[in-house]
Amino acid sequence: IYFFTNLHTTNNFIVYVYKFILGAKDKLILTCVDTIMTKIIQRIAQKKEAKKVIEPLCPKIQKKLDSKTELCNR
């Protein structure tokens, strides 16, 4: 018997892929599969880019924080 320790992660991925299926389900099967595959590849590329960031905050949040800090210092 095998126990899965990452069920939450797997479930989130399935929900994420299901969103793609909803957007592509009215298309032909090859187009549908191609759309899903393209979006998954884009998601993997985004995750790889996010791993490169070594800051404690993501760049978008850091920019917002900097602008708010600048406003407070005026």
PDB file of N, CA, C and O in Angstrom, chain B, residues numbered from 101:
ATOM      1  N   ILE B 101       0.857  -1.181   0.000  1.00  0.00           N
ATOM      2  CA  ILE B 101       0.000   0.000   0.000  1.00  0.00           C
ATOM      3  C   ILE B 101       0.891   1.227   0.000  1.00  0.00           C
ATOM      4  O   ILE B 101       1.836   1.328   0.783  1.00  0.00           O
ATOM      5  N   TYR B 102       0.580   2.157  -0.887  1.00  0.00           N
ATOM      6  CA  TYR B 102       1.336   3.401  -0.986  1.00  0.00           C
ATOM      7  C   TYR B 102       0.490   4.555  -0.448  1.00  0.00           C
ATOM      8  O   TYR B 102      -0.710   4.647  -0.707  1.00  0.00           O
ATOM      9  N   PHE B 103       1.139   5.409   0.290  1.00  0.00           N
ATOM     10  CA  PHE B 103       0.468   6.584   0.830  1.00  0.00           C
ATOM     11  C   PHE B 103       1.034   7.816   0.160  1.00  0.00           C
ATOM     12  O   PHE B 103       2.250   7.972   0.049  1.00  0.00           O
ATOM     13  N   PHE B 104       0.170   8.667  -0.277  1.00  0.00           N
ATOM     14  CA  PHE B 104       0.601   9.898  -0.923  1.00  0.00           C
ATOM     15  C   PHE B 104       0.730  10.993   0.132  1.00  0.00           C
ATOM     16  O   PHE B 104      -0.221  11.282   0.858  1.00  0.00           O
ATOM     17  N   THR B 105       1.900  11.591   0.207  1.00  0.00           N
ATOM     18  CA  THR B 105       2.120  12.653   1.189  1.00  0.00           C
ATOM     19  C   THR B 105       1.853  14.026   0.600  1.00  0.00           C
ATOM     20  O   THR B 105       1.808  15.011   1.337  1.00  0.00           O
ATOM     21  N   ASN B 106       1.677  14.116  -0.699  1.00  0.00           N
ATOM     22  CA  ASN B 106       1.462  15.414  -1.341  1.00  0.00           C
ATOM     23  C   ASN B 106       0.085  15.497  -1.991  1.00  0.00           C
ATOM     24  O   ASN B 106      -0.044  16.011  -3.102  1.00  0.00           O
ATOM     25  N   LEU B 107      -0.925  15.005  -1.324  1.00  0.00           N
ATOM     26  CA  LEU B 107      -2.266  15.017  -1.903  1.00  0.00           C
ATOM     27  C   LEU B 107      -2.772  16.434  -2.132  1.00  0.00           C
ATOM     28  O   LEU B 107      -3.435  16.698  -3.135  1.00  0.00           O
ATOM     29  N   HIS B 108      -2.471  17.339  -1.222  1.00  0.00           N
ATOM     30  CA  HIS B 108      -2.938  18.720  -1.385  1.00  0.00           C
ATOM     31  C   HIS B 108      -2.333  19.341  -2.642  1.00  0.00           C
ATOM     32  O   HIS B 108      -3.029  20.010  -3.405  1.00  0.00           O
ATOM     33  N   THR B 109      -1.049  19.121  -2.853  1.00  0.00           N
ATOM     34  CA  THR B 109      -0.382  19.646  -4.039  1.00  0.00           C
ATOM     35  C   THR B 109      -0.979  19.028  -5.295  1.00  0.00           C
ATOM     36  O   THR B 109      -1.238  19.733  -6.270  1.00  0.00           O
ATOM     37  N   THR B 110      -1.198  17.731  -5.281  1.00  0.00           N
ATOM     38  CA  THR B 110      -1.775  17.044  -6.428  1.00  0.00           C
ATOM     39  C   THR B 110      -3.182  17.571  -6.704  1.00  0.00           C
ATOM     40  O   THR B 110      -3.548  17.799  -7.857  1.00  0.00           O
ATOM     41  N   ASN B 111      -3.962  17.762  -5.651  1.00  0.00           N
ATOM     42  CA  ASN B 111      -5.319  18.256  -5.810  1.00  0.00           C
ATOM     43  C   ASN B 111      -5.313  19.672  -6.384  1.00  0.00           C
ATOM     44  O   ASN B 111      -6.135  19.988  -7.245  1.00  0.00           O
ATOM     45  N   ASN B 112      -4.409  20.521  -5.926  1.00  0.00           N
ATOM     46  CA  ASN B 112      -4.329  21.878  -6.461  1.00  0.00           C
ATOM     47  C   ASN B 112      -3.977  21.853  -7.942  1.00  0.00           C
ATOM     48  O   ASN B 112      -4.526  22.631  -8.723  1.00  0.00           O
ATOM     49  N   PHE B 113      -3.070  20.969  -8.332  1.00  0.00           N
ATOM     50  CA  PHE B 113      -2.683  20.873  -9.735  1.00  0.00           C
ATOM     51  C   PHE B 113      -3.864  20.419 -10.583  1.00  0.00           C
ATOM     52  O   PHE B 113      -4.067  20.924 -11.687  1.00  0.00           O
ATOM     53  N   ILE B 114      -4.639  19.475 -10.076  1.00  0.00           N
ATOM     54  CA  ILE B 114      -5.799  18.982 -10.816  1.00  0.00           C
ATOM     55  C   ILE B 114      -6.828  20.098 -10.989  1.00  0.00           C
ATOM     56  O   ILE B 114      -7.407  20.247 -12.065  1.00  0.00           O
ATOM     57  N   VAL B 115      -7.054  20.875  -9.944  1.00  0.00           N
ATOM     58  CA  VAL B 115      -7.982  22.004 -10.040  1.00  0.00           C
ATOM     59  C   VAL B 115      -7.464  23.013 -11.054  1.00  0.00           C
ATOM     60  O   VAL B 115      -8.242  23.574 -11.825  1.00  0.00           O
ATOM     61  N   TYR B 116      -6.162  23.246 -11.057  1.00  0.00           N
ATOM     62  CA  TYR B 116      -5.547  24.189 -11.987  1.00  0.00           C
ATOM     63  C   TYR B 116      -5.728  23.722 -13.432  1.00  0.00           C
ATOM     64  O   TYR B 116      -6.073  24.520 -14.303  1.00  0.00           O
ATOM     65  N   VAL B 117      -5.496  22.438 -13.687  1.00  0.00           N
ATOM     66  CA  VAL B 117      -5.655  21.885 -15.036  1.00  0.00           C
ATOM     67  C   VAL B 117      -7.133  21.882 -15.433  1.00  0.00           C
ATOM     68  O   VAL B 117      -7.462  22.103 -16.599  1.00  0.00           O
ATOM     69  N   TYR B 118      -8.012  21.637 -14.478  1.00  0.00           N
ATOM     70  CA  TYR B 118      -9.440  21.614 -14.773  1.00  0.00           C
ATOM     71  C   TYR B 118      -9.919  22.966 -15.302  1.00  0.00           C
ATOM     72  O   TYR B 118     -10.811  23.019 -16.148  1.00  0.00           O
ATOM     73  N   LYS B 119      -9.332  24.056 -14.811  1.00  0.00           N
ATOM     74  CA  LYS B 119      -9.681  25.382 -15.321  1.00  0.00           C
ATOM     75  C   LYS B 119      -9.347  25.490 -16.807  1.00  0.00           C
ATOM     76  O   LYS B 119     -10.088  26.115 -17.565  1.00  0.00           O
ATOM     77  N   PHE B 120      -8.232  24.883 -17.228  1.00  0.00           N
ATOM     78  CA  PHE B 120      -7.871  24.894 -18.644  1.00  0.00           C
ATOM     79  C   PHE B 120      -8.868  24.088 -19.456  1.00  0.00           C
ATOM     80  O   PHE B 120      -9.245  24.475 -20.562  1.00  0.00           O
ATOM     81  N   ILE B 121      -9.291  22.967 -18.898  1.00  0.00           N
ATOM     82  CA  ILE B 121     -10.232  22.105 -19.610  1.00  0.00           C
ATOM     83  C   ILE B 121     -11.551  22.847 -19.827  1.00  0.00           C
ATOM     84  O   ILE B 121     -12.154  22.743 -20.895  1.00  0.00           O
ATOM     85  N   LEU B 122     -11.993  23.585 -18.830  1.00  0.00           N
ATOM     86  CA  LEU B 122     -13.240  24.341 -18.976  1.00  0.00           C
ATOM     87  C   LEU B 122     -13.152  25.352 -20.106  1.00  0.00           C
ATOM     88  O   LEU B 122     -14.126  25.569 -20.827  1.00  0.00           O
ATOM     89  N   GLY B 123     -11.978  25.975 -20.264  1.00  0.00           N
ATOM     90  CA  GLY B 123     -11.816  26.963 -21.322  1.00  0.00           C
ATOM     91  C   GLY B 123     -11.642  26.361 -22.697  1.00  0.00           C
ATOM     92  O   GLY B 123     -11.875  27.035 -23.700  1.00  0.00           O
ATOM     93  N   ALA B 124     -11.235  25.092 -22.765  1.00  0.00           N
ATOM     94  CA  ALA B 124     -10.918  24.485 -24.054  1.00  0.00           C
ATOM     95  C   ALA B 124     -11.843  23.330 -24.420  1.00  0.00           C
ATOM     96  O   ALA B 124     -11.643  22.691 -25.453  1.00  0.00           O
ATOM     97  N   LYS B 125     -12.847  23.048 -23.600  1.00  0.00           N
ATOM     98  CA  LYS B 125     -13.652  21.848 -23.836  1.00  0.00           C
ATOM     99  C   LYS B 125     -14.559  21.934 -25.057  1.00  0.00           C
ATOM    100  O   LYS B 125     -15.001  20.902 -25.563  1.00  0.00           O
ATOM    101  N   ASP B 126     -14.844  23.128 -25.537  1.00  0.00           N
ATOM    102  CA  ASP B 126     -15.717  23.254 -26.700  1.00  0.00           C
ATOM    103  C   ASP B 126     -14.952  23.182 -28.017  1.00  0.00           C
ATOM    104  O   ASP B 126     -15.545  23.309 -29.088  1.00  0.00           O
ATOM    105  N   LYS B 127     -13.640  22.978 -27.941  1.00  0.00           N
ATOM    106  CA  LYS B 127     -12.806  22.893 -29.138  1.00  0.00           C
ATOM    107  C   LYS B 127     -12.613  21.432 -29.534  1.00  0.00           C
ATOM    108  O   LYS B 127     -13.011  20.522 -28.807  1.00  0.00           O
ATOM    109  N   LEU B 128     -12.000  21.220 -30.692  1.00  0.00           N
ATOM    110  CA  LEU B 128     -11.673  19.867 -31.119  1.00  0.00           C
ATOM    111  C   LEU B 128     -10.665  19.260 -30.155  1.00  0.00           C
ATOM    112  O   LEU B 128      -9.951  19.990 -29.466  1.00  0.00           O
ATOM    113  N   ILE B 129     -10.597  17.940 -30.097  1.00  0.00           N
ATOM    114  CA  ILE B 129      -9.779  17.257 -29.097  1.00  0.00           C
ATOM    115  C   ILE B 129      -8.300  17.615 -29.232  1.00  0.00           C
ATOM    116  O   ILE B 129      -7.633  17.840 -28.222  1.00  0.00           O
ATOM    117  N   LEU B 130      -7.774  17.673 -30.453  1.00  0.00           N
ATOM    118  CA  LEU B 130      -6.357  18.012 -30.618  1.00  0.00           C
ATOM    119  C   LEU B 130      -6.081  19.450 -30.194  1.00  0.00           C
ATOM    120  O   LEU B 130      -5.056  19.732 -29.574  1.00  0.00           O
ATOM    121  N   THR B 131      -6.984  20.348 -30.523  1.00  0.00           N
ATOM    122  CA  THR B 131      -6.833  21.739 -30.103  1.00  0.00           C
ATOM    123  C   THR B 131      -6.943  21.851 -28.590  1.00  0.00           C
ATOM    124  O   THR B 131      -6.213  22.616 -27.961  1.00  0.00           O
ATOM    125  N   CYS B 132      -7.855  21.089 -28.015  1.00  0.00           N
ATOM    126  CA  CYS B 132      -8.044  21.083 -26.567  1.00  0.00           C
ATOM    127  C   CYS B 132      -6.780  20.601 -25.860  1.00  0.00           C
ATOM    128  O   CYS B 132      -6.317  21.238 -24.913  1.00  0.00           O
ATOM    129  N   VAL B 133      -6.227  19.490 -26.312  1.00  0.00           N
ATOM    130  CA  VAL B 133      -5.006  18.944 -25.712  1.00  0.00           C
ATOM    131  C   VAL B 133      -3.843  19.907 -25.911  1.00  0.00           C
ATOM    132  O   VAL B 133      -3.041  20.112 -24.999  1.00  0.00           O
ATOM    133  N   ASP B 134      -3.750  20.492 -27.090  1.00  0.00           N
ATOM    134  CA  ASP B 134      -2.670  21.441 -27.361  1.00  0.00           C
ATOM    135  C   ASP B 134      -2.781  22.676 -26.460  1.00  0.00           C
ATOM    136  O   ASP B 134      -1.771  23.173 -25.961  1.00  0.00           O
ATOM    137  N   THR B 135      -3.996  23.166 -26.253  1.00  0.00           N
ATOM    138  CA  THR B 135      -4.214  24.317 -25.373  1.00  0.00           C
ATOM    139  C   THR B 135      -3.807  23.995 -23.945  1.00  0.00           C
ATOM    140  O   THR B 135      -3.123  24.786 -23.295  1.00  0.00           O
ATOM    141  N   ILE B 136      -4.224  22.846 -23.461  1.00  0.00           N
ATOM    142  CA  ILE B 136      -3.878  22.436 -22.094  1.00  0.00           C
ATOM    143  C   ILE B 136      -2.374  22.266 -21.957  1.00  0.00           C
ATOM    144  O   ILE B 136      -1.788  22.725 -20.977  1.00  0.00           O
ATOM    145  N   MET B 137      -1.740  21.612 -22.923  1.00  0.00           N
ATOM    146  CA  MET B 137      -0.295  21.389 -22.869  1.00  0.00           C
ATOM    147  C   MET B 137       0.462  22.718 -22.882  1.00  0.00           C
ATOM    148  O   MET B 137       1.423  22.894 -22.133  1.00  0.00           O
ATOM    149  N   THR B 138       0.034  23.641 -23.723  1.00  0.00           N
ATOM    150  CA  THR B 138       0.689  24.948 -23.804  1.00  0.00           C
ATOM    151  C   THR B 138       0.596  25.689 -22.477  1.00  0.00           C
ATOM    152  O   THR B 138       1.577  26.275 -22.019  1.00  0.00           O
ATOM    153  N   LYS B 139      -0.571  25.664 -21.866  1.00  0.00           N
ATOM    154  CA  LYS B 139      -0.749  26.369 -20.601  1.00  0.00           C
ATOM    155  C   LYS B 139       0.043  25.717 -19.471  1.00  0.00           C
ATOM    156  O   LYS B 139       0.564  26.417 -18.603  1.00  0.00           O
ATOM    157  N   ILE B 140       0.141  24.406 -19.469  1.00  0.00           N
ATOM    158  CA  ILE B 140       0.942  23.722 -18.449  1.00  0.00           C
ATOM    159  C   ILE B 140       2.415  24.055 -18.628  1.00  0.00           C
ATOM    160  O   ILE B 140       3.117  24.291 -17.645  1.00  0.00           O
ATOM    161  N   ILE B 141       2.893  24.077 -19.864  1.00  0.00           N
ATOM    162  CA  ILE B 141       4.295  24.429 -20.125  1.00  0.00           C
ATOM    163  C   ILE B 141       4.563  25.866 -19.687  1.00  0.00           C
ATOM    164  O   ILE B 141       5.611  26.149 -19.107  1.00  0.00           O
ATOM    165  N   GLN B 142       3.631  26.771 -19.959  1.00  0.00           N
ATOM    166  CA  GLN B 142       3.790  28.158 -19.514  1.00  0.00           C
ATOM    167  C   GLN B 142       3.833  28.237 -17.992  1.00  0.00           C
ATOM    168  O   GLN B 142       4.616  29.004 -17.432  1.00  0.00           O
ATOM    169  N   ARG B 143       3.011  27.461 -17.331  1.00  0.00           N
ATOM    170  CA  ARG B 143       2.983  27.446 -15.859  1.00  0.00           C
ATOM    171  C   ARG B 143       4.305  26.933 -15.297  1.00  0.00           C
ATOM    172  O   ARG B 143       4.820  27.484 -14.323  1.00  0.00           O
ATOM    173  N   ILE B 144       4.854  25.890 -15.899  1.00  0.00           N
ATOM    174  CA  ILE B 144       6.142  25.356 -15.453  1.00  0.00           C
ATOM    175  C   ILE B 144       7.233  26.397 -15.646  1.00  0.00           C
ATOM    176  O   ILE B 144       8.098  26.555 -14.784  1.00  0.00           O
ATOM    177  N   ALA B 145       7.203  27.109 -16.768  1.00  0.00           N
ATOM    178  CA  ALA B 145       8.197  28.158 -17.019  1.00  0.00           C
ATOM    179  C   ALA B 145       8.068  29.286 -15.995  1.00  0.00           C
ATOM    180  O   ALA B 145       9.078  29.818 -15.533  1.00  0.00           O
ATOM    181  N   GLN B 146       6.841  29.656 -15.635  1.00  0.00           N
ATOM    182  CA  GLN B 146       6.633  30.692 -14.622  1.00  0.00           C
ATOM    183  C   GLN B 146       7.181  30.250 -13.268  1.00  0.00           C
ATOM    184  O   GLN B 146       7.785  31.044 -12.548  1.00  0.00           O
ATOM    185  N   LYS B 147       6.971  28.990 -12.929  1.00  0.00           N
ATOM    186  CA  LYS B 147       7.472  28.481 -11.652  1.00  0.00           C
ATOM    187  C   LYS B 147       8.996  28.467 -11.628  1.00  0.00           C
ATOM    188  O   LYS B 147       9.598  28.747 -10.592  1.00  0.00           O
ATOM    189  N   LYS B 148       9.627  28.145 -12.757  1.00  0.00           N
ATOM    190  CA  LYS B 148      11.090  28.172 -12.825  1.00  0.00           C
ATOM    191  C   LYS B 148      11.606  29.591 -12.650  1.00  0.00           C
ATOM    192  O   LYS B 148      12.606  29.808 -11.966  1.00  0.00           O
ATOM    193  N   GLU B 149      10.930  30.566 -13.266  1.00  0.00           N
ATOM    194  CA  GLU B 149      11.322  31.968 -13.109  1.00  0.00           C
ATOM    195  C   GLU B 149      11.160  32.415 -11.660  1.00  0.00           C
ATOM    196  O   GLU B 149      11.996  33.149 -11.133  1.00  0.00           O
ATOM    197  N   ALA B 150      10.091  31.974 -11.025  1.00  0.00           N
ATOM    198  CA  ALA B 150       9.841  32.364  -9.636  1.00  0.00           C
ATOM    199  C   ALA B 150      10.894  31.786  -8.697  1.00  0.00           C
ATOM    200  O   ALA B 150      11.219  32.402  -7.682  1.00  0.00           O
ATOM    201  N   LYS B 151      11.425  30.621  -9.018  1.00  0.00           N
ATOM    202  CA  LYS B 151      12.462  30.015  -8.177  1.00  0.00           C
ATOM    203  C   LYS B 151      13.765  30.798  -8.233  1.00  0.00           C
ATOM    204  O   LYS B 151      14.587  30.696  -7.322  1.00  0.00           O
ATOM    205  N   LYS B 152      13.964  31.576  -9.286  1.00  0.00           N
ATOM    206  CA  LYS B 152      15.196  32.349  -9.425  1.00  0.00           C
ATOM    207  C   LYS B 152      15.223  33.559  -8.493  1.00  0.00           C
ATOM    208  O   LYS B 152      16.296  34.081  -8.191  1.00  0.00           O
ATOM    209  N   VAL B 153      14.072  34.002  -8.042  1.00  0.00           N
ATOM    210  CA  VAL B 153      13.992  35.171  -7.170  1.00  0.00           C
ATOM    211  C   VAL B 153      14.453  34.772  -5.774  1.00  0.00           C
ATOM    212  O   VAL B 153      13.911  33.845  -5.173  1.00  0.00           O
ATOM    213  N   ILE B 154      15.457  35.479  -5.267  1.00  0.00           N
ATOM    214  CA  ILE B 154      15.983  35.141  -3.944  1.00  0.00           C
ATOM    215  C   ILE B 154      15.562  36.168  -2.890  1.00  0.00           C
ATOM    216  O   ILE B 154      15.964  36.067  -1.731  1.00  0.00           O
ATOM    217  N   GLU B 155      14.774  37.131  -3.280  1.00  0.00           N
ATOM    218  CA  GLU B 155      14.268  38.140  -2.356  1.00  0.00           C
ATOM    219  C   GLU B 155      13.227  37.501  -1.429  1.00  0.00           C
ATOM    220  O   GLU B 155      12.606  36.504  -1.797  1.00  0.00           O
ATOM    221  N   PRO B 156      13.032  38.062  -0.236  1.00  0.00           N
ATOM    222  CA  PRO B 156      12.000  37.515   0.651  1.00  0.00           C
ATOM    223  C   PRO B 156      10.582  37.793   0.144  1.00  0.00           C
ATOM    224  O   PRO B 156       9.646  37.062   0.468  1.00  0.00           O
ATOM    225  N   LEU B 157      10.434  38.851  -0.652  1.00  0.00           N
ATOM    226  CA  LEU B 157       9.137  39.184  -1.242  1.00  0.00           C
ATOM    227  C   LEU B 157       9.241  39.086  -2.755  1.00  0.00           C
ATOM    228  O   LEU B 157      10.310  39.293  -3.330  1.00  0.00           O
ATOM    229  N   CYS B 158       8.121  38.770  -3.394  1.00  0.00           N
ATOM    230  CA  CYS B 158       8.134  38.728  -4.849  1.00  0.00           C
ATOM    231  C   CYS B 158       8.278  40.155  -5.387  1.00  0.00           C
ATOM    232  O   CYS B 158       7.929  41.107  -4.689  1.00  0.00           O
ATOM    233  N   PRO B 159       8.778  40.318  -6.600  1.00  0.00           N
ATOM    234  CA  PRO B 159       9.041  41.656  -7.142  1.00  0.00           C
ATOM    235  C   PRO B 159       7.820  42.573  -7.171  1.00  0.00           C
ATOM    236  O   PRO B 159       7.939  43.771  -6.914  1.00  0.00           O
ATOM    237  N   LYS B 160       6.668  42.030  -7.475  1.00  0.00           N
ATOM    238  CA  LYS B 160       5.458  42.843  -7.557  1.00  0.00           C
ATOM    239  C   LYS B 160       5.097  43.425  -6.184  1.00  0.00           C
ATOM    240  O   LYS B 160       4.785  44.610  -6.069  1.00  0.00           O
ATOM    241  N   ILE B 161       5.141  42.590  -5.158  1.00  0.00           N
ATOM    242  CA  ILE B 161       4.830  43.038  -3.803  1.00  0.00           C
ATOM    243  C   ILE B 161       5.904  43.999  -3.304  1.00  0.00           C
ATOM    244  O   ILE B 161       5.593  44.982  -2.631  1.00  0.00           O
ATOM    245  N   GLN B 162       7.165  43.722  -3.630  1.00  0.00           N
ATOM    246  CA  GLN B 162       8.261  44.602  -3.221  1.00  0.00           C
ATOM    247  C   GLN B 162       8.086  45.999  -3.813  1.00  0.00           C
ATOM    248  O   GLN B 162       8.347  47.000  -3.145  1.00  0.00           O
ATOM    249  N   LYS B 163       7.646  46.063  -5.065  1.00  0.00           N
ATOM    250  CA  LYS B 163       7.424  47.352  -5.725  1.00  0.00           C
ATOM    251  C   LYS B 163       6.305  48.125  -5.025  1.00  0.00           C
ATOM    252  O   LYS B 163       6.426  49.330  -4.808  1.00  0.00           O
ATOM    253  N   LYS B 164       5.213  47.433  -4.671  1.00  0.00           N
ATOM    254  CA  LYS B 164       4.113  48.080  -3.956  1.00  0.00           C
ATOM    255  C   LYS B 164       4.578  48.576  -2.590  1.00  0.00           C
ATOM    256  O   LYS B 164       4.240  49.686  -2.178  1.00  0.00           O
ATOM    257  N   LEU B 165       5.347  47.756  -1.897  1.00  0.00           N
ATOM    258  CA  LEU B 165       5.855  48.125  -0.582  1.00  0.00           C
ATOM    259  C   LEU B 165       6.769  49.340  -0.668  1.00  0.00           C
ATOM    260  O   LEU B 165       6.697  50.240   0.170  1.00  0.00           O
ATOM    261  N   ASP B 166       7.621  49.363  -1.673  1.00  0.00           N
ATOM    262  CA  ASP B 166       8.524  50.500  -1.861  1.00  0.00           C
ATOM    263  C   ASP B 166       7.748  51.788  -2.139  1.00  0.00           C
ATOM    264  O   ASP B 166       8.091  52.850  -1.619  1.00  0.00           O
ATOM    265  N   SER B 167       6.706  51.689  -2.959  1.00  0.00           N
ATOM    266  CA  SER B 167       5.922  52.892  -3.270  1.00  0.00           C
ATOM    267  C   SER B 167       5.175  53.391  -2.031  1.00  0.00           C
ATOM    268  O   SER B 167       5.085  54.599  -1.811  1.00  0.00           O
ATOM    269  N   LYS B 168       4.644  52.479  -1.226  1.00  0.00           N
ATOM    270  CA  LYS B 168       3.950  52.874   0.009  1.00  0.00           C
ATOM    271  C   LYS B 168       4.934  53.481   1.005  1.00  0.00           C
ATOM    272  O   LYS B 168       4.609  54.457   1.681  1.00  0.00           O
ATOM    273  N   THR B 169       6.129  52.911   1.098  1.00  0.00           N
ATOM    274  CA  THR B 169       7.156  53.437   1.994  1.00  0.00           C
ATOM    275  C   THR B 169       7.573  54.833   1.565  1.00  0.00           C
ATOM    276  O   THR B 169       7.779  55.716   2.397  1.00  0.00           O
ATOM    277  N   GLU B 170       7.694  55.022   0.264  1.00  0.00           N
ATOM    278  CA  GLU B 170       8.070  56.331  -0.264  1.00  0.00           C
ATOM    279  C   GLU B 170       6.994  57.371   0.048  1.00  0.00           C
ATOM    280  O   GLU B 170       7.315  58.511   0.386  1.00  0.00           O
ATOM    281  N   LEU B 171       5.726  56.989  -0.063  1.00  0.00           N
ATOM    282  CA  LEU B 171       4.631  57.907   0.268  1.00  0.00           C
ATOM    283  C   LEU B 171       4.633  58.270   1.752  1.00  0.00           C
ATOM    284  O   LEU B 171       4.346  59.411   2.115  1.00  0.00           O
ATOM    285  N   CYS B 172       4.954  57.312   2.599  1.00  0.00           N
ATOM    286  CA  CYS B 172       4.981  57.565   4.042  1.00  0.00           C
ATOM    287  C   CYS B 172       6.142  58.469   4.434  1.00  0.00           C
ATOM    288  O   CYS B 172       6.043  59.212   5.410  1.00  0.00           O
ATOM    289  N   ASN B 173       7.223  58.416   3.699  1.00  0.00           N
ATOM    290  CA  ASN B 173       8.406  59.210   4.023  1.00  0.00           C
ATOM    291  C   ASN B 173       8.283  60.661   3.574  1.00  0.00           C
ATOM    292  O   ASN B 173       9.126  61.479   3.941  1.00  0.00           O
ATOM    293  N   ARG B 174       7.295  60.997   2.815  1.00  0.00           N
ATOM    294  CA  ARG B 174       7.134  62.375   2.313  1.00  0.00           C
ATOM    295  C   ARG B 174       6.630  63.293   3.372  1.00  0.00           C
ATOM    296  O   ARG B 174       6.440  64.482   3.118  1.00  0.00           O
TER     297      ARG B 174
END
